[in-house]
Amino acid sequence: MKIIDNGTVTSPIGFFGAGAHVGIKKEKKDLALIYSQVDAKAVGTFTQNIVKAAPVVWDKMIVENYDHARVVAINSGVANACTGDEGMKYNEEFAKSVADNFSFEKEEVLICSTGVIGKQLPMDKIIAGIPQVKSLLSDSEEAGMIVAEAIMTTDTKPKHLAVEIKLDGKKVTLGACCKGSGMIHPNMATMLGFITTDCNISKELLNKALKEVIPDTFNMVSVDRDTSTNDTVLLLANGLANNKEIVNEDEDYQIFKEALYYVNEYLAKAIAGDGEGATKLLEVQVHGASSIKQAKVIAKSVCTSPLVKTAVYGNDANWGRLLCAMGYSGEEFDPYDVDLSVASEFGQLQLVSKGMATDYSEEKATKILSSSEVKAIIDIHNGDFKATAWGCDLTYDYVKINADYRS
């Protein structure tokens, strides 16, 4: 697998992107389009929040009932969640306006929205902005980067990448971008993810691959324990790489799935590392669990603990907070059979052996924790399963950002 420098959703053959400021937000880009030159098989995963935004309901209906899509339209600034029948009507009007500009059917258009909950979409600005953004469509590297920028809300930087693999002797590309910084919690979060590929693969296996990689990537991310109303990951495959269609779970399928996993994990970690107000990416590894479920539950419990997150922010090796978070996870384990280490670019240090403190150096522990990427490595010696969760530290700025988010 090859990583493409500055790759994004426009890297695969036949995908175009554009973004612009159309007036939904005060100044920043707020409307983006991702367009496929030909019909693209489309699959997706969505928020598990009972309160679902109008675009989530729409996209779920499209990917479950229609064979393909041609355009994804994304607005930033207004989430179109908790907006009732009017919000559903505006979402459909949004899709129809995009479709009319491309001479498509509205069912060939996927819609995503992100921003403030409870506000109605400013349809006059969106409808006027669609042809403006359409005129900017390009398959250039810059266009893909603009898409990644236009979908941002409180993100501090755009998140995108692309990779190349070989299937059936043909070059196949996967490109992606996402947004997400706050209201992020396992089982999807206020995050939108868009993955494009020119791979020729059946919709059934495209869907299977996405569903199999999401649980260990995006579903293992948490910033603030809030699961959003708008979470969506869409995967579009237009087949223009002209590889032999993947219709069986053969070697080509496994290669594709591994690349998809890499893309999803990269984006998941990018979201965690860019958590609102965050200064550090926190990775929690749990080893020696009796089941995948046990490993995931304990990893998430540690990763989401406010006390753990604040200790990480303060470079404080307060390991008791990690054991505490493990203990209230609901999973059974022997606390006197736990080993715990911290690691970063500055080395690795065991803090706990058999549930008790080692004779570690506080100075070295502080140095390790001062990195921008910190790992907690936990072994509960209870089996052969493992899992990894990603989060971030909790800082003063998180409160500031969310205290005045609407103002």
C-alpha positions as CSV (number, residue, x, y, z in Angstrom):
1,M,0.0,0.0,0.0
2,K,1.3,3.5,-0.9
3,I,0.3,6.7,0.9
4,I,-0.4,9.5,-1.5
5,D,1.1,12.9,-0.4
6,N,-1.7,15.3,0.3
7,G,-4.3,12.8,-1.0
8,T,-8.0,13.3,-0.4
9,V,-11.5,12.5,-1.9
10,T,-10.5,13.7,-5.4
11,S,-7.5,11.3,-5.6
12,P,-9.5,8.3,-7.0
13,I,-10.3,8.4,-10.7
14,G,-13.6,10.1,-11.6
15,F,-14.2,12.0,-8.3
16,F,-14.4,15.8,-8.2
17,G,-14.8,18.2,-5.3
18,A,-15.5,21.8,-4.5
19,G,-16.3,24.0,-1.6
20,A,-17.1,27.7,-0.9
21,H,-18.6,30.2,1.5
22,V,-22.2,30.7,0.6
23,G,-23.4,32.6,3.8
24,I,-24.5,29.8,6.2
25,K,-21.6,30.8,8.4
26,K,-20.2,34.3,8.8
27,E,-16.9,33.9,6.9
28,K,-15.6,30.4,6.5
29,K,-16.4,27.9,3.7
30,D,-19.7,26.2,4.5
31,L,-20.9,24.2,1.5
32,A,-19.1,21.4,-0.3
33,L,-19.8,18.9,-3.1
34,I,-18.2,15.5,-3.9
35,Y,-19.2,14.4,-7.4
36,S,-18.6,11.1,-9.2
37,Q,-18.3,11.1,-13.0
38,V,-20.3,7.9,-13.2
39,D,-22.7,6.0,-11.0
40,A,-21.1,5.1,-7.7
41,K,-22.2,2.3,-5.3
42,A,-22.9,4.0,-2.0
43,V,-22.9,2.5,1.5
44,G,-22.8,4.1,4.9
45,T,-22.9,3.9,8.7
46,F,-24.8,6.3,10.9
47,T,-25.3,7.6,14.4
48,Q,-26.7,5.3,17.1
49,N,-28.3,8.3,18.8
50,I,-32.1,7.9,18.9
51,V,-32.3,11.6,17.9
52,K,-31.3,11.5,14.3
53,A,-30.8,14.6,12.0
54,A,-32.9,14.8,8.8
55,P,-29.9,14.1,6.5
56,V,-29.1,10.9,8.5
57,V,-32.6,9.7,7.9
58,W,-32.4,10.6,4.2
59,D,-29.0,9.0,3.6
60,K,-29.9,5.8,5.4
61,M,-32.9,5.5,3.2
62,I,-30.9,6.1,0.0
63,V,-28.0,3.6,0.7
64,E,-30.5,0.9,1.8
65,N,-32.9,1.3,-1.1
66,Y,-31.1,2.6,-4.1
67,D,-28.2,1.1,-6.2
68,H,-26.0,4.2,-6.6
69,A,-25.4,7.8,-5.9
70,R,-23.7,10.6,-7.9
71,V,-23.2,13.5,-5.5
72,V,-22.7,14.1,-1.8
73,A,-23.6,17.6,-0.7
74,I,-22.4,18.8,2.7
75,N,-23.2,22.0,4.6
76,S,-21.5,23.3,7.7
77,G,-22.9,25.6,10.3
78,V,-26.4,24.1,10.7
79,A,-27.0,20.5,11.7
80,N,-30.7,20.3,10.6
81,A,-31.3,18.1,13.7
82,C,-34.4,18.4,15.9
83,T,-36.1,20.4,13.2
84,G,-39.2,18.4,12.7
85,D,-41.1,18.0,9.5
86,E,-39.8,21.3,8.2
87,G,-36.2,20.0,8.6
88,M,-37.1,16.9,6.6
89,K,-38.7,19.0,3.9
90,Y,-35.7,21.3,3.7
91,N,-33.3,18.3,3.5
92,E,-35.3,16.9,0.5
93,E,-35.4,20.4,-1.0
94,F,-31.6,20.5,-0.6
95,A,-31.2,17.2,-2.4
96,K,-33.6,18.2,-5.2
97,S,-31.8,21.5,-5.8
98,V,-28.5,19.6,-6.1
99,A,-30.1,17.0,-8.4
100,D,-31.6,19.7,-10.6
101,N,-28.3,21.4,-11.0
102,F,-26.8,18.2,-12.3
103,S,-29.9,16.9,-14.1
104,F,-30.0,13.9,-11.7
105,E,-32.8,12.4,-9.6
106,K,-32.9,13.6,-6.0
107,E,-32.4,10.0,-4.9
108,E,-28.9,10.1,-6.5
109,V,-27.9,12.8,-4.0
110,L,-26.7,12.2,-0.4
111,I,-26.9,15.1,2.1
112,C,-24.8,15.7,5.2
113,S,-25.2,18.6,7.6
114,T,-23.1,19.7,10.6
115,G,-23.3,22.5,13.1
116,V,-25.8,23.9,15.5
117,I,-28.7,21.6,16.5
118,G,-32.3,23.0,16.4
119,K,-31.8,25.7,13.6
120,Q,-33.5,25.4,10.2
121,L,-31.3,25.4,7.1
122,P,-31.1,28.8,5.4
123,M,-32.4,27.4,2.1
124,D,-32.2,30.6,0.2
125,K,-28.4,30.7,0.7
126,I,-28.0,27.0,0.1
127,I,-30.0,27.0,-3.2
128,A,-28.2,30.1,-4.4
129,G,-24.8,28.5,-3.4
130,I,-25.2,25.1,-5.1
131,P,-24.5,26.4,-8.7
132,Q,-21.6,28.5,-7.3
133,V,-20.0,25.5,-5.8
134,K,-20.8,23.2,-8.8
135,S,-18.9,25.6,-11.1
136,L,-15.8,25.1,-9.0
137,L,-15.7,21.3,-9.2
138,S,-12.3,19.9,-10.0
139,D,-10.4,16.6,-9.5
140,S,-7.3,18.5,-8.4
141,E,-5.5,18.0,-5.1
142,E,-6.4,21.5,-4.1
143,A,-10.2,20.9,-4.7
144,G,-10.1,17.9,-2.4
145,M,-8.4,19.9,0.3
146,I,-11.0,22.6,0.0
147,V,-13.8,20.0,0.5
148,A,-12.0,18.9,3.7
149,E,-11.9,22.5,4.8
150,A,-15.5,23.4,3.9
151,I,-17.0,20.6,6.1
152,M,-15.2,21.8,9.3
153,T,-16.9,23.3,12.3
154,T,-14.7,23.6,15.4
155,D,-12.0,21.5,13.8
156,T,-8.6,23.3,13.9
157,K,-7.4,21.7,10.7
158,P,-8.7,19.7,7.7
159,K,-8.3,15.9,7.9
160,H,-7.7,14.0,4.7
161,L,-5.6,11.3,3.0
162,A,-5.5,8.8,0.1
163,V,-3.8,5.5,-0.5
164,E,-3.0,3.3,-3.5
165,I,-3.2,-0.5,-3.7
166,K,-2.9,-3.0,-6.5
167,L,-5.9,-5.2,-7.4
168,D,-6.0,-7.5,-10.5
169,G,-2.8,-5.7,-11.7
170,K,-4.6,-2.4,-11.7
171,K,-3.9,0.7,-9.5
172,V,-6.8,1.3,-7.1
173,T,-7.1,4.4,-5.0
174,L,-9.0,5.2,-1.8
175,G,-9.4,8.8,-0.9
176,A,-11.0,10.3,2.2
177,C,-11.7,13.3,4.4
178,C,-13.6,13.8,7.6
179,K,-14.6,16.4,10.2
180,G,-15.0,16.0,13.9
181,S,-13.7,17.8,17.0
182,G,-16.4,17.8,19.6
183,M,-19.6,15.9,20.4
184,I,-17.5,12.8,19.7
185,H,-18.1,9.4,21.4
186,P,-17.8,5.8,20.5
187,N,-20.4,4.3,18.2
188,M,-20.0,7.3,15.8
189,A,-19.9,10.8,16.9
190,T,-20.3,14.4,15.5
191,M,-18.2,13.4,12.8
192,L,-18.7,13.2,9.1
193,G,-16.5,10.9,7.0
194,F,-16.4,10.6,3.2
195,I,-14.5,7.8,1.5
196,T,-14.2,7.6,-2.3
197,T,-12.7,4.8,-4.3
198,D,-12.4,3.8,-7.9
199,C,-12.4,0.1,-6.9
200,N,-14.8,-2.1,-8.8
201,I,-16.5,-4.1,-6.0
202,S,-20.0,-5.3,-5.4
203,K,-22.2,-3.2,-3.2
204,E,-22.7,-6.2,-0.9
205,L,-19.0,-6.5,-0.2
206,L,-18.5,-2.8,-0.1
207,N,-21.0,-2.6,2.6
208,K,-19.6,-5.6,4.4
209,A,-16.1,-4.1,4.4
210,L,-17.2,-0.8,5.8
211,K,-19.3,-2.5,8.5
212,E,-16.4,-4.7,9.5
213,V,-13.8,-1.9,9.9
214,I,-16.0,0.8,11.6
215,P,-16.2,-1.0,15.0
216,D,-12.5,-1.0,15.5
217,T,-11.8,2.5,14.1
218,F,-14.4,5.3,14.2
219,N,-16.4,3.5,17.0
220,M,-13.3,3.5,19.2
221,V,-13.0,7.3,19.3
222,S,-14.1,9.6,22.1
223,V,-13.6,13.3,22.8
224,D,-16.3,14.1,25.3
225,R,-18.7,11.2,25.7
226,D,-21.4,12.9,23.6
227,T,-22.8,10.9,20.7
228,S,-24.0,13.3,18.0
229,T,-27.3,13.4,16.1
230,N,-25.5,13.7,12.7
231,D,-22.8,11.0,12.6
232,T,-22.3,9.7,9.1
233,V,-19.6,7.8,7.2
234,L,-20.3,7.4,3.5
235,L,-18.3,5.2,1.1
236,L,-18.6,5.5,-2.6
237,A,-17.1,3.2,-5.2
238,N,-17.4,4.1,-8.9
239,G,-15.4,1.2,-10.4
240,L,-13.3,3.3,-12.8
241,A,-10.0,1.6,-11.8
242,N,-11.3,-1.2,-14.1
243,N,-10.1,-4.0,-11.8
244,K,-12.1,-7.3,-12.1
245,E,-15.1,-6.8,-9.9
246,I,-14.7,-8.1,-6.4
247,V,-17.6,-10.4,-5.8
248,N,-16.0,-12.9,-3.4
249,E,-14.1,-12.5,-0.1
250,D,-10.9,-13.4,-1.9
251,E,-7.4,-12.0,-1.6
252,D,-8.4,-8.8,-3.5
253,Y,-11.2,-8.2,-1.0
254,Q,-8.8,-8.6,1.9
255,I,-6.3,-6.2,0.4
256,F,-9.1,-3.7,-0.2
257,K,-10.5,-4.1,3.3
258,E,-7.0,-3.6,4.9
259,A,-6.6,-0.4,3.0
260,L,-10.1,0.7,4.1
261,Y,-9.2,-0.1,7.7
262,Y,-6.0,2.0,7.4
263,V,-7.9,5.0,6.0
264,N,-10.6,4.7,8.8
265,E,-8.0,4.3,11.5
266,Y,-6.0,7.3,10.3
267,L,-9.1,9.5,10.2
268,A,-10.3,8.3,13.6
269,K,-7.0,9.2,15.2
270,A,-7.0,12.5,13.4
271,I,-10.4,13.3,15.0
272,A,-9.3,12.3,18.4
273,G,-6.1,14.3,18.2
274,D,-8.0,17.4,17.1
275,G,-10.6,17.2,19.9
276,E,-11.9,20.6,21.0
277,G,-9.2,22.3,23.0
278,A,-7.0,19.2,22.9
279,T,-3.3,19.3,23.1
280,K,-2.7,15.5,23.0
281,L,-3.9,12.3,21.3
282,L,-4.5,9.6,23.9
283,E,-4.3,6.0,22.8
284,V,-5.5,3.3,25.3
285,Q,-4.5,-0.3,24.5
286,V,-6.0,-3.1,26.5
287,H,-4.3,-6.5,26.2
288,G,-5.0,-9.9,27.8
289,A,-8.8,-9.6,27.8
290,S,-11.2,-12.6,27.9
291,S,-13.1,-11.2,24.9
292,I,-13.1,-8.4,22.4
293,K,-16.1,-6.9,24.2
294,Q,-14.2,-6.8,27.5
295,A,-11.1,-5.2,25.9
296,K,-13.2,-2.6,24.1
297,V,-15.3,-1.7,27.1
298,I,-12.3,-1.2,29.4
299,A,-10.4,0.7,26.8
300,K,-13.3,3.1,26.2
301,S,-13.9,3.5,29.9
302,V,-10.3,4.7,30.5
303,C,-10.3,6.8,27.3
304,T,-13.5,8.7,28.3
305,S,-12.7,9.3,32.0
306,P,-12.6,13.1,32.7
307,L,-10.1,12.4,35.5
308,V,-7.8,10.4,33.2
309,K,-8.1,13.1,30.5
310,T,-7.2,15.9,32.9
311,A,-4.3,14.0,34.3
312,V,-3.0,13.5,30.7
313,Y,-3.3,17.2,30.1
314,G,-1.3,17.9,33.2
315,N,1.4,15.4,32.4
316,D,0.5,13.7,35.7
317,A,1.2,9.9,36.0
318,N,-1.8,9.5,38.2
319,W,-2.3,5.8,37.3
320,G,-4.9,5.3,40.0
321,R,-7.4,7.2,37.8
322,L,-6.9,4.6,35.0
323,L,-7.5,1.7,37.4
324,C,-10.5,3.4,38.8
325,A,-12.0,3.9,35.3
326,M,-11.3,0.2,34.5
327,G,-13.0,-0.8,37.7
328,Y,-16.3,1.0,36.9
329,S,-16.4,-0.2,33.3
330,G,-18.7,-3.1,34.3
331,E,-16.2,-5.7,33.2
332,E,-14.8,-8.3,35.7
333,F,-11.1,-8.6,36.1
334,D,-8.6,-9.1,38.9
335,P,-7.2,-5.7,39.9
336,Y,-4.1,-7.3,41.4
337,D,-3.3,-8.9,38.0
338,V,-3.1,-5.6,36.1
339,D,0.1,-4.3,34.5
340,L,0.1,-0.7,33.2
341,S,2.7,1.3,31.3
342,V,2.8,4.7,29.6
343,A,4.6,5.4,26.3
344,S,5.4,8.1,23.8
345,E,8.2,9.2,21.6
346,F,10.2,9.8,24.8
347,G,10.2,6.2,25.8
348,Q,8.1,3.6,27.7
349,L,7.7,3.2,31.5
350,Q,5.8,0.6,33.6
351,L,3.9,2.3,36.4
352,V,2.0,-0.6,37.7
353,S,2.8,-4.3,38.2
354,K,0.2,-6.7,39.5
355,G,-2.0,-3.8,40.5
356,M,0.7,-2.1,42.6
357,A,2.9,0.9,41.9
358,T,6.4,0.1,40.6
359,D,9.4,2.1,41.7
360,Y,9.2,4.4,38.7
361,S,10.6,7.8,38.1
362,E,8.0,10.6,38.3
363,E,10.3,12.8,36.3
364,K,10.6,10.3,33.5
365,A,6.8,9.6,33.6
366,T,6.2,13.4,33.3
367,K,8.5,13.6,30.3
368,I,6.8,10.7,28.5
369,L,3.4,12.3,29.1
370,S,4.5,15.6,27.8
371,S,4.4,14.3,24.2
372,S,1.6,15.3,21.8
373,E,0.8,11.6,21.4
374,V,0.6,9.5,24.5
375,K,-0.2,5.8,25.0
376,A,-1.5,3.9,28.0
377,I,-0.8,0.2,27.7
378,I,-2.8,-2.1,30.0
379,D,-2.6,-5.8,30.4
380,I,-5.2,-7.5,32.5
381,H,-3.8,-11.1,32.0
382,N,-7.3,-12.5,31.5
383,G,-7.2,-13.9,28.0
384,D,-5.8,-13.4,24.5
385,F,-8.0,-10.5,23.2
386,K,-7.0,-6.9,22.8
387,A,-8.5,-3.5,21.7
388,T,-7.5,0.1,21.2
389,A,-9.4,3.3,21.9
390,W,-8.4,6.8,21.0
391,G,-9.3,10.1,22.7
392,C,-7.6,13.3,23.9
393,D,-6.8,15.3,27.0
394,L,-9.4,17.6,28.6
395,T,-8.3,21.2,28.8
396,Y,-9.6,24.6,29.8
397,D,-10.2,25.5,26.2
398,Y,-12.8,22.7,25.8
399,V,-15.0,24.5,28.2
400,K,-14.4,27.8,26.6
401,I,-15.2,26.5,23.1
402,N,-18.5,24.9,24.2
403,A,-19.6,27.6,26.6
404,D,-20.0,30.1,23.7
405,Y,-20.4,27.7,20.7
406,R,-23.6,29.4,19.4
407,S,-22.4,33.0,20.1
